[in-house]
């Protein structure tokens, strides 16, 4: 997909958004809970990294982390504020068409970005493609009371997310529902996408 073609649909009016969630203690605590599910590893991809603070947090568990966003503005902010020497890299890339070779990553994180995908199945198929066999995929969806729906197209239920993961070649190995209803899934790549 052409980033420029879709960017104004995917990022409507995000002025002032940068830095809001990284300063929100609730969001930081929730993300810490999410990445606690991941084992330590070598290479991780943070799809939909936004301002980059999530990528920096993941770099505490991984030797090298790439953060991606469809927004050049977000990537510029991430580069300026969250580059960790020799640990992080940020690039503009659409989650539906990632700019990476196949079988590269030991883990992929998709925090709150499934709901922003124009096609969640294609985005998860791309996560599968860039993941090594046995790699981990960490996903989450927002709870029903989440008040920031303006950035999301869909919000799959836990059952829908698990079905999408299975069709995308991942096996759910751990799941958690938080008090606010956010649903976290840790999955492992067990095969190719089932069409």
N, C-alpha and C positions, 0 to 999 in steps of 0.2 A: 504494500500500500504506500502511496505517496504521502510522506509526512506533512508537507505543506498543504495538500488537499484537505486533510482531515483535522489539522491542528486547531483551526478555529471552532470546530465542533467539539473536540475533546477538551479544550481548555477555555471555555467561555468566561471571560472576565475574572481571571485569576490574580488581578492586581492585589498586592498586599497579602497573598496567601503564603508566600515563602516565610518560613520561620515560625508560623503559627503552631503547627503540630509538634515541631521539635522542641518547643518551649512548654508544651502541654504535658504536665507530669502524668496524667492519665494515659495519654497516647504513648509516652515513653515506657511506662510500666507495662502496658499491654504489649508493646513490641518486644520488650525484654522477655515477657512470658512466652511470646511466640517463638523467638529465636532460641529460647532455652531448650526447645524440642530438637534443635539441630545438633548433631555431633560435630566435633572439630573437624576441619578438613583443609584441603589445598585451595581449590578454585570454586568461587561461588558467583552467581549472577543474581543481582537484585533488579528485577523487572519492575518498572514503574517507581523508580527511586525518588521522584519528586525533588525535594530540596537537597537530598543526599545524606541526611542525618542517619537514615536507616542503613545505608551502605557503610557508613563509618562504624555503626554499632556492630554490623555483621563482621567487619574486619577484625574484631576482637576474637572471633572464633575461626576465621579463615586466613590463610596466608595471602590470598589475593582476591579482591572482590571488584567486579565490574558493576556499575550502576547504569541503568538505561532509563530514558524517558523520551517520549515523542516530542517534548517541548524543549527547544533550544534555550529558552529563557530559564527553565528549571536546571538544565545541565550547566549553563553558565554560572548560576547561583551555587550549584553543588561543587563545581570546580573551585570557585572562589572561597567557599566556606568549609568544605569537607574533604579535601585531598589529604590523605594520610600517606606520607612518603613511602613509596614502593609497596603500598598495600591496597590502594584504591585507584580506579580509573572510571571516568564517566564518559558516556557517548550517547548521542541522539540515535535512537532506534525505536521503531514501531514494534510493539509486542506481537503483532500479527506477522511480522517479517523481520526477525532478528538478524543483525549483522555479525553472526558468528558461525564458525564451522560446526559440523555435527560432532557429537560425542566429546565435548570439551569440559563440561562442568561437573563437579562432584555434588553440587547442590544448586538449586534455583529457589529464590524467594519471590513470591508474588503477593505482597501485602496490600490488601485493599485495592487490587487492580483488576480482578476478574469482573467486577461490576462495571468497570470502565471500558471493557473490551467490546468492540462492535460484534465480534464473534468469539465468545469464550472458548469454544472448541478449537478454533484455529490458534488462538493464543496458547492454549495448553498443548496443542500438537507441536508448536514451535518450542515450548519448554522441553518437551520430550526430545525433539530433534537435537537440541544443543546439550542435552544431559548424557552423561556416560551411563552405561548399563549399571544398575544398582544405585544410581544417584538419588539424592533426596530432593523432594519438592515440598516446599512449605507454602501453604495458601491460607487465606482467611476471607471470610465474608462478614459484612456488617450485620449487627443485630437489628431486629424489627423496629426498635425505638431510636435508631441512629438518626440524627438530625441533619446530616450533611448529604442528603440524597441528590442535590443538584449536580454533583460530579459523577453520578452513576446512571447507567442505562438500565441495568438489571441488578437484582440482588438474589442470587440463587439460594434456595434453602439448603440446609446441610445435605439432604438426600440428593438434590439436584447436583450439588458440587461433587459429592462422592461418585455419582453416576458419570459426570463429565471426566473426572480423574480416571476412572476405570476405562472409559472409552479412549482416553488419551494415553493408555499404556502405563498407568500408575496404580499401585496397590496402597490403599490407606492403611497405615500401620499404627497411627495414633490420632485421636481426635479429642478436642476439648471445646466445651461451650462455656464462655465466661459469664459472669453475672449480668453483663450488659447485653448478652445474647450473641456477641460476636463468636463465630465458629472458626476454629483453627484445625487444619488438617496437615499432618506430616505423612507424606507418601513416598514410596520408593518406586523407581522405574523398573518395571518387570518385562517390558516388551515395547513393541511398536504401536502406533495408533491403530485402533480398530475402526475401519470405515464401514 
